[in-house]
Amino acid sequence: MKAIDYKGKHFILQDDLDEEGFDVEDPYVDADKIATDDKMLTSHILDCDYYGIPPYLGKDEKLHAKIKEISERIFTP
């Protein structure tokens, strides 16, 4: 799990870097900890919503389900 920089403002959790070399990893973010800690993941989802970016790009179905569950909880009135 990597944290990929988004215009120097935030980051997207991603399984691997792209093969073309366009992705820039943010070395100051503990992506694994964010993906496993509900409070940190919730904060990350809110920040990603603000920037209009996906919180996670990858194949981890459990993480996708967890993000969906948290998103429904915080964005459904």
N, C-alpha and C positions, 0 to 999 in steps of 0.2 A: 504494500500500500504506500502510495506517494501522495504528497500534497503538491499540486501543480499550480504555480502562480497564475493569477488572473489580473493582468494589467497592473501589477504592483499593489493592488487594493485588497484582494482576498485570494482564496485558493479553492480548487476543486479536488476532492479525493479521487484518486485514479489508481487502477491496478498497476499499470506499467507506463513508462514514457512512450511517446509515439516514435515510430521508426525513422521519421524524417528529421527528428532532432529539434522540432519547434517547441516542445514542452520544456519549461524551466521548472525544476523542482525547487520548492521552498525548503531549505535545510533547517529552518527554525521551527517547523511544525511537526508535531508527533502525530502523524496520520493514523497510525494504529490505535493510539490512545483515544483519539476523537471518534474513530469508528466503533469503539467498544464501550465508551462512556456515554450514557444517555443524556446527561446534562450538557456535555460538550457537543454531542451530535445535534441536540436541539438548538443550541446556539449557532452552530455551523449552518443548519438548515435555515434559520431565520436570516443569517447574514447572506446566504446564497439567494434567498428570495429577494432581499433588498437589491442585490446586484443583477438579478435576473439570470443567474447561472445555475446549472445543475449541481447538487451537493456531491454527487458521486457518478463517475463513469466507470463501469466495469461489469464483471460477470458474477459477482457475489450476490446470489439471490436472497440470502438471509439479510444482507445489508440493505438491499433494495426494499425488502419487506419492512425492515425496521424503519427506514426513512419514510416509507409510505405511511406506516402506523403513526409515527410522530407527526408527520405533516398533517394528516387527517385530524389529529388531536388538537394541534395548535391553530390550524386554519379553518376548521369547521366551527361555525357559531353555535 
